[in-house]
Amino acid sequence: VERMPHRGGRVAIFTAAQETLIVDMVRENNLIRLREIRDKVIADNVNFESIDDVSLATIDRVLRRQKMRIKQVYRVSFERNSARHKDLRYEYVQ
């Protein structure tokens, strides 16, 4: 019994080389967001010549396949660790 050739489903948007370029973008700048990756992919007509639009879910799927996660980065104010706040926390615990 021979296997039938694959006939169904969508064709992959990105080639393996293009997926590597996306992963390299994240490795160069780990603060990059999915929207920024999408904008760079759409703007780059040399490496991603046939791609006019791509969803955030597709980019996330590419990164998940490479065992990468993008989490939102946020800033913590230095006021939390000021001497005044440390004293207030210490008094609260006592």
C-alpha atoms as an extended CHARMM CRD file, in Angstrom:
* protein
*
        94  EXT
         1         1  VAL       CA              0.0000000000        0.0000000000        0.0000000000  PROA      1               0.0000000000
         2         2  GLU       CA              1.4920000000        3.3200000000       -1.0840000000  PROA      2               0.0000000000
         3         3  ARG       CA              0.7700000000        6.6810000000        0.4200000000  PROA      3               0.0000000000
         4         4  MET       CA             -1.1440000000        9.1970000000       -1.6040000000  PROA      4               0.0000000000
         5         5  PRO       CA              0.6470000000       12.5090000000       -2.1880000000  PROA      5               0.0000000000
         6         6  HSD       CA             -0.3590000000       15.4440000000       -0.0080000000  PROA      6               0.0000000000
         7         7  ARG       CA             -3.1390000000       17.3540000000       -1.7500000000  PROA      7               0.0000000000
         8         8  GLY       CA             -4.9950000000       19.4390000000        0.8030000000  PROA      8               0.0000000000
         9         9  GLY       CA             -4.4740000000       22.4200000000        3.0010000000  PROA      9               0.0000000000
        10        10  ARG       CA             -2.9300000000       25.7980000000        2.5060000000  PROA      10              0.0000000000
        11        11  VAL       CA              0.5230000000       26.3180000000        1.1450000000  PROA      11              0.0000000000
        12        12  ALA       CA              3.0240000000       27.6900000000        3.6640000000  PROA      12              0.0000000000
        13        13  ILE       CA              3.4210000000       31.4710000000        3.5160000000  PROA      13              0.0000000000
        14        14  PHE       CA              7.0520000000       31.5350000000        4.6430000000  PROA      14              0.0000000000
        15        15  THR       CA              9.9170000000       29.4340000000        3.3900000000  PROA      15              0.0000000000
        16        16  ALA       CA             12.4200000000       27.9820000000        5.8480000000  PROA      16              0.0000000000
        17        17  ALA       CA             14.8860000000       30.7740000000        4.9960000000  PROA      17              0.0000000000
        18        18  GLN       CA             12.2530000000       33.4380000000        5.6460000000  PROA      18              0.0000000000
        19        19  GLU       CA             11.3640000000       31.8540000000        8.9900000000  PROA      19              0.0000000000
        20        20  THR       CA             15.0480000000       31.9780000000        9.9110000000  PROA      20              0.0000000000
        21        21  LEU       CA             15.1040000000       35.7020000000        9.0830000000  PROA      21              0.0000000000
        22        22  ILE       CA             12.1380000000       36.2930000000       11.4000000000  PROA      22              0.0000000000
        23        23  VAL       CA             13.8480000000       34.3970000000       14.2210000000  PROA      23              0.0000000000
        24        24  ASP       CA             17.0190000000       36.4250000000       13.6230000000  PROA      24              0.0000000000
        25        25  MET       CA             14.9920000000       39.6550000000       13.9710000000  PROA      25              0.0000000000
        26        26  VAL       CA             13.9010000000       38.5430000000       17.4280000000  PROA      26              0.0000000000
        27        27  ARG       CA             17.3980000000       37.4580000000       18.4280000000  PROA      27              0.0000000000
        28        28  GLU       CA             18.8210000000       40.8450000000       17.3970000000  PROA      28              0.0000000000
        29        29  ASN       CA             16.1890000000       42.7820000000       19.3240000000  PROA      29              0.0000000000
        30        30  ASN       CA             14.3610000000       40.8110000000       21.9950000000  PROA      30              0.0000000000
        31        31  LEU       CA             12.1750000000       43.8320000000       22.8290000000  PROA      31              0.0000000000
        32        32  ILE       CA             10.5500000000       43.7170000000       19.3860000000  PROA      32              0.0000000000
        33        33  ARG       CA              6.8030000000       43.2080000000       19.2230000000  PROA      33              0.0000000000
        34        34  LEU       CA              4.7950000000       41.0870000000       16.8110000000  PROA      34              0.0000000000
        35        35  ARG       CA              3.3950000000       44.1920000000       15.1050000000  PROA      35              0.0000000000
        36        36  GLU       CA              6.9010000000       45.5110000000       14.5040000000  PROA      36              0.0000000000
        37        37  ILE       CA              7.9600000000       42.1670000000       13.0200000000  PROA      37              0.0000000000
        38        38  ARG       CA              4.9100000000       42.2250000000       10.7480000000  PROA      38              0.0000000000
        39        39  ASP       CA              5.7110000000       45.7670000000        9.5950000000  PROA      39              0.0000000000
        40        40  LYS       CA              9.3230000000       44.8160000000        8.8250000000  PROA      40              0.0000000000
        41        41  VAL       CA              8.2360000000       41.7140000000        6.9020000000  PROA      41              0.0000000000
        42        42  ILE       CA              5.7700000000       43.6910000000        4.8000000000  PROA      42              0.0000000000
        43        43  ALA       CA              8.2760000000       46.5040000000        4.1800000000  PROA      43              0.0000000000
        44        44  ASP       CA             11.1420000000       44.1690000000        3.1800000000  PROA      44              0.0000000000
        45        45  ASN       CA             10.6180000000       43.4540000000       -0.5200000000  PROA      45              0.0000000000
        46        46  VAL       CA             14.0030000000       41.7850000000       -0.9480000000  PROA      46              0.0000000000
        47        47  ASN       CA             13.7390000000       38.8380000000        1.4300000000  PROA      47              0.0000000000
        48        48  PHE       CA              9.9360000000       38.7070000000        1.6790000000  PROA      48              0.0000000000
        49        49  GLU       CA              9.1010000000       39.6730000000       -1.8940000000  PROA      49              0.0000000000
        50        50  SER       CA              5.7760000000       37.8890000000       -2.3450000000  PROA      50              0.0000000000
        51        51  ILE       CA              4.2830000000       38.7570000000        1.0470000000  PROA      51              0.0000000000
        52        52  ASP       CA              1.8800000000       41.6990000000        1.0650000000  PROA      52              0.0000000000
        53        53  ASP       CA              0.0940000000       40.9060000000        4.3270000000  PROA      53              0.0000000000
        54        54  VAL       CA              0.6480000000       38.5220000000        7.2090000000  PROA      54              0.0000000000
        55        55  SER       CA             -1.2730000000       38.0350000000       10.4330000000  PROA      55              0.0000000000
        56        56  LEU       CA              0.1560000000       38.3140000000       13.9140000000  PROA      56              0.0000000000
        57        57  ALA       CA             -0.9730000000       34.7470000000       14.5840000000  PROA      57              0.0000000000
        58        58  THR       CA              1.1370000000       33.4750000000       11.6830000000  PROA      58              0.0000000000
        59        59  ILE       CA              4.2420000000       35.2240000000       12.9990000000  PROA      59              0.0000000000
        60        60  ASP       CA              3.5300000000       33.8830000000       16.4840000000  PROA      60              0.0000000000
        61        61  ARG       CA              3.1670000000       30.3760000000       15.0430000000  PROA      61              0.0000000000
        62        62  VAL       CA              6.5330000000       30.6800000000       13.2710000000  PROA      62              0.0000000000
        63        63  LEU       CA              8.2090000000       31.7230000000       16.5180000000  PROA      63              0.0000000000
        64        64  ARG       CA              6.4770000000       28.9730000000       18.5010000000  PROA      64              0.0000000000
        65        65  ARG       CA              7.7800000000       26.3920000000       16.0390000000  PROA      65              0.0000000000
        66        66  GLN       CA             11.2720000000       27.6590000000       16.8640000000  PROA      66              0.0000000000
        67        67  LYS       CA             10.5180000000       27.4260000000       20.6220000000  PROA      67              0.0000000000
        68        68  MET       CA             10.4730000000       31.2100000000       21.0440000000  PROA      68              0.0000000000
        69        69  ARG       CA              7.9870000000       33.2960000000       22.9770000000  PROA      69              0.0000000000
        70        70  ILE       CA              7.4410000000       37.0230000000       22.8860000000  PROA      70              0.0000000000
        71        71  LYS       CA              6.2010000000       38.5770000000       26.0780000000  PROA      71              0.0000000000
        72        72  GLN       CA              5.2480000000       42.1810000000       26.5040000000  PROA      72              0.0000000000
        73        73  VAL       CA              7.9440000000       44.2270000000       28.1780000000  PROA      73              0.0000000000
        74        74  TYR       CA              6.9960000000       46.8550000000       30.7070000000  PROA      74              0.0000000000
        75        75  ARG       CA              8.9520000000       49.3210000000       32.7530000000  PROA      75              0.0000000000
        76        76  VAL       CA              9.0250000000       49.2680000000       36.5220000000  PROA      76              0.0000000000
        77        77  SER       CA              9.3930000000       52.6630000000       38.0700000000  PROA      77              0.0000000000
        78        78  PHE       CA             12.3490000000       53.2190000000       40.3610000000  PROA      78              0.0000000000
        79        79  GLU       CA             10.0130000000       54.7930000000       42.8970000000  PROA      79              0.0000000000
        80        80  ARG       CA              9.0140000000       51.3220000000       44.0630000000  PROA      80              0.0000000000
        81        81  ASN       CA             12.4840000000       50.7500000000       45.4450000000  PROA      81              0.0000000000
        82        82  SER       CA             13.0760000000       54.1800000000       46.9070000000  PROA      82              0.0000000000
        83        83  ALA       CA             14.0110000000       54.4710000000       50.5700000000  PROA      83              0.0000000000
        84        84  ARG       CA             10.6140000000       55.9620000000       51.4060000000  PROA      84              0.0000000000
        85        85  HSD       CA              8.7240000000       53.0160000000       49.9120000000  PROA      85              0.0000000000
        86        86  LYS       CA             11.0230000000       50.5180000000       51.5830000000  PROA      86              0.0000000000
        87        87  ASP       CA             10.3420000000       52.1590000000       54.9420000000  PROA      87              0.0000000000
        88        88  LEU       CA              6.5920000000       52.1130000000       54.3090000000  PROA      88              0.0000000000
        89        89  ARG       CA              6.7000000000       48.4020000000       53.4480000000  PROA      89              0.0000000000
        90        90  TYR       CA              8.7860000000       47.6890000000       56.5330000000  PROA      90              0.0000000000
        91        91  GLU       CA              6.3070000000       49.5710000000       58.7500000000  PROA      91              0.0000000000
        92        92  TYR       CA              3.3730000000       47.7590000000       57.1570000000  PROA      92              0.0000000000
        93        93  VAL       CA              4.9050000000       44.3670000000       57.9290000000  PROA      93              0.0000000000
        94        94  GLN       CA              5.6090000000       45.2860000000       61.5640000000  PROA      94              0.0000000000
